[in-house]
Amino acid sequence: MADTSKDFDWRKDCGYNKIFQYRVEWGRGPDEPWESVGIPSGVLSRINKRCKGRFGWHFNVVDKTKIAYITFERRRDAGLFGLLRSKY
């Protein structure tokens, strides 16, 4: 999977493989193909603009299931993202 973190002007210490305390699961699916579970770049761009604290995203593979996570430094950012997810 391509590293989209170079496509945007990310805030300092934010982006791909940056992991913070508060985690929101974006989606899950089969490990292959990698595109089966992804986080749209538009969502990440809006998080980059709206969050007060740092954030990141990463993927884990457990028992042949890929899980996409978005993590936040601030609990409030994670909570607001969870509540307003459909607007991101």
C-alpha positions as a LaTeX table, in Angstrom:
\begin{tabular}{lrrr}
\hline
Residue & $x$ (\AA) & $y$ (\AA) & $z$ (\AA) \\
\hline
Met1 & 0.00 & 0.00 & 0.00 \\
Ala2 & 1.31 & 3.43 & $-0.88$ \\
Asp3 & 2.28 & 5.79 & 1.90 \\
Thr4 & $-0.18$ & 8.68 & 1.47 \\
Ser5 & 1.46 & 10.67 & 4.27 \\
Lys6 & 3.63 & 12.45 & 1.68 \\
Asp7 & 0.59 & 13.74 & $-0.26$ \\
Phe8 & $-0.49$ & 16.29 & 2.36 \\
Asp9 & 1.07 & 18.97 & 4.49 \\
Trp10 & 0.74 & 17.10 & 7.80 \\
Arg11 & 1.19 & 18.86 & 11.08 \\
Lys12 & 4.38 & 18.08 & 12.97 \\
Asp13 & 4.45 & 14.58 & 14.48 \\
Cys14 & 1.21 & 13.50 & 12.76 \\
Gly15 & 0.69 & 10.94 & 10.00 \\
Tyr16 & 1.18 & 7.32 & 9.02 \\
Asn17 & 2.49 & 4.99 & 11.75 \\
Lys18 & 2.19 & 7.69 & 14.41 \\
Ile19 & 0.46 & 5.96 & 17.32 \\
Phe20 & $-1.20$ & 7.77 & 20.22 \\
Gln21 & $-3.14$ & 6.75 & 23.32 \\
Tyr22 & $-6.75$ & 7.08 & 22.08 \\
Arg23 & $-7.62$ & 4.67 & 19.29 \\
Val24 & $-10.64$ & 4.49 & 16.99 \\
Glu25 & $-11.10$ & 1.50 & 14.71 \\
Trp26 & $-11.90$ & 2.68 & 11.20 \\
Gly27 & $-12.56$ & $-0.68$ & 9.59 \\
Arg28 & $-11.50$ & $-4.28$ & 9.16 \\
Gly29 & $-11.35$ & $-6.82$ & 6.40 \\
Pro30 & $-9.28$ & $-9.54$ & 4.79 \\
Asp31 & $-5.52$ & $-9.02$ & 4.79 \\
Glu32 & $-5.34$ & $-9.41$ & 1.01 \\
Pro33 & $-5.69$ & $-7.26$ & $-1.00$ \\
Trp34 & $-4.32$ & $-4.38$ & 1.04 \\
Glu35 & $-6.84$ & $-2.00$ & $-0.51$ \\
Ser36 & $-9.70$ & $-3.93$ & 1.12 \\
Val37 & $-9.42$ & $-1.81$ & 4.26 \\
Gly38 & $-8.21$ & 1.73 & 3.99 \\
Ile39 & $-8.79$ & 5.19 & 5.35 \\
Pro40 & $-9.83$ & 7.69 & 2.67 \\
Ser41 & $-7.36$ & 10.53 & 2.21 \\
Gly42 & $-10.20$ & 13.05 & 2.51 \\
Val43 & $-10.96$ & 11.80 & 6.03 \\
Leu44 & $-7.32$ & 12.12 & 7.03 \\
Ser45 & $-7.11$ & 15.59 & 5.52 \\
Arg46 & $-10.16$ & 16.76 & 7.50 \\
Ile47 & $-8.76$ & 15.28 & 10.72 \\
Asn48 & $-5.51$ & 17.11 & 9.98 \\
Lys49 & $-7.44$ & 20.40 & 9.80 \\
Arg50 & $-9.93$ & 19.87 & 12.65 \\
Cys51 & $-8.06$ & 18.12 & 15.48 \\
Lys52 & $-6.37$ & 20.19 & 18.15 \\
Gly53 & $-3.86$ & 17.51 & 19.16 \\
Arg54 & $-1.64$ & 15.14 & 17.23 \\
Phe55 & $-3.05$ & 12.12 & 15.40 \\
Gly56 & $-1.91$ & 9.20 & 13.29 \\
Trp57 & $-3.09$ & 6.06 & 11.58 \\
His58 & $-1.79$ & 2.56 & 11.22 \\
Phe59 & $-2.81$ & $-0.99$ & 10.32 \\
Asn60 & $-2.58$ & $-4.23$ & 12.29 \\
Val61 & $-3.06$ & $-7.74$ & 10.95 \\
Val62 & $-4.55$ & $-10.27$ & 13.37 \\
Asp63 & $-5.55$ & $-13.78$ & 12.26 \\
Lys64 & $-5.50$ & $-12.77$ & 8.56 \\
Thr65 & $-7.75$ & $-9.77$ & 9.26 \\
Lys66 & $-6.43$ & $-6.27$ & 8.63 \\
Ile67 & $-7.63$ & $-3.58$ & 11.02 \\
Ala68 & $-7.31$ & 0.14 & 10.24 \\
Tyr69 & $-6.90$ & 2.45 & 13.25 \\
Ile70 & $-6.84$ & 6.20 & 13.67 \\
Thr71 & $-5.23$ & 7.29 & 16.92 \\
Phe72 & $-5.39$ & 10.60 & 18.74 \\
Glu73 & $-3.27$ & 12.29 & 21.35 \\
Arg74 & $-6.30$ & 13.97 & 22.93 \\
Arg75 & $-9.29$ & 12.08 & 24.26 \\
Arg76 & $-11.59$ & 14.89 & 23.15 \\
Asp77 & $-10.41$ & 14.65 & 19.52 \\
Ala78 & $-11.03$ & 10.88 & 19.55 \\
Gly79 & $-14.47$ & 11.34 & 21.07 \\
Leu80 & $-15.49$ & 14.05 & 18.64 \\
Phe81 & $-14.23$ & 12.00 & 15.71 \\
Gly82 & $-16.24$ & 9.02 & 16.93 \\
Leu83 & $-19.39$ & 11.10 & 17.30 \\
Leu84 & $-19.01$ & 13.02 & 14.04 \\
Arg85 & $-17.46$ & 10.24 & 11.96 \\
Ser86 & $-20.08$ & 10.47 & 9.21 \\
Lys87 & $-19.16$ & 14.15 & 8.68 \\
Tyr88 & $-15.45$ & 13.41 & 8.19 \\
\hline
\end{tabular}
